[in-house]
Amino acid sequence: MASLDDLFSGWGTTVLIGVGVALAAPALLPAVGTIVRPVAKGLIKGGLYLADTLQEVVAESGEQLGDLIAEVKAERAAAPTSSEPK
């Protein structure tokens, strides 16, 4: 069986890196925030533009489909009832 020494043998460096990151984070986060915020805003703007464009395309497609259905119904109503659809 593995002893506790074997279990924790590689953790010294990892713990030191973790403590260093925890101590440096308050100083680094504001600097990272000034870089990340504009990128996030750009992604959100792009997503909103894409959503608006997609909404317009769906609305236009719905209108065209409705017009097509109305046209087919009008042709069917005007056609003699004895003929079969072609």
C-alpha positions in Angstrom: 0.0 0.0 0.0 1.1 3.5 -0.6 2.1 5.6 2.4 1.0 9.1 3.0 4.4 10.3 2.0 3.9 8.8 -1.5 0.4 10.2 -1.7 1.6 13.8 -1.0 5.0 13.6 -2.6 4.4 15.9 -5.6 2.2 18.5 -3.9 4.9 20.9 -2.6 5.3 22.7 -5.9 1.6 22.7 -6.6 0.8 24.2 -3.3 3.4 26.9 -3.6 2.1 27.8 -7.1 -1.5 27.9 -5.7 -0.5 30.2 -2.8 1.4 32.5 -5.2 -1.6 32.8 -7.5 -3.9 33.5 -4.6 -1.6 36.2 -3.3 -1.1 37.8 -6.8 -4.7 37.6 -7.8 -5.9 40.8 -6.1 -3.2 42.8 -8.0 -3.7 41.0 -11.3 -7.5 40.8 -11.5 -8.1 44.6 -12.1 -5.6 44.5 -15.0 -7.1 41.4 -16.5 -10.6 43.0 -16.1 -9.7 46.0 -18.2 -8.7 43.6 -21.0 -11.5 41.1 -20.7 -14.3 43.6 -20.3 -14.0 45.1 -23.8 -13.7 41.6 -25.3 -16.8 40.4 -23.4 -18.7 43.5 -24.5 -17.7 42.9 -28.1 -18.9 39.3 -27.9 -22.2 40.4 -26.4 -22.7 43.0 -29.1 -22.0 40.5 -31.8 -24.4 38.0 -30.2 -27.2 40.6 -30.1 -26.6 41.7 -33.7 -26.7 38.0 -34.7 -30.0 37.5 -32.8 -31.6 40.6 -34.3 -30.6 39.5 -37.8 -31.8 36.0 -37.3 -35.1 37.3 -35.9 -35.6 39.5 -39.0 -34.8 36.6 -41.3 -37.3 34.3 -39.5 -40.0 37.0 -39.7 -39.4 37.6 -43.4 -39.5 33.9 -44.1 -42.7 33.6 -42.2 -44.3 36.4 -44.2 -43.2 34.8 -47.5 -44.5 31.4 -46.4 -47.9 32.9 -45.4 -48.1 34.7 -48.8 -47.3 31.4 -50.6 -50.0 29.5 -48.6 -52.6 32.3 -49.3 -51.7 32.1 -53.0 -52.1 28.3 -53.2 -55.4 28.5 -51.4 -56.6 31.2 -53.8 -55.6 29.1 -56.8 -57.2 26.0 -55.3 -60.5 27.9 -54.7 -60.5 29.3 -58.3 -59.7 25.9 -59.9 -62.5 23.6 -61.0 -63.3 20.9 -58.4 -63.2 18.1 -61.0 -59.5 18.4 -61.9 -56.9 16.7 -59.8 -53.8 18.6 -58.5 -50.8 18.4 -60.8 
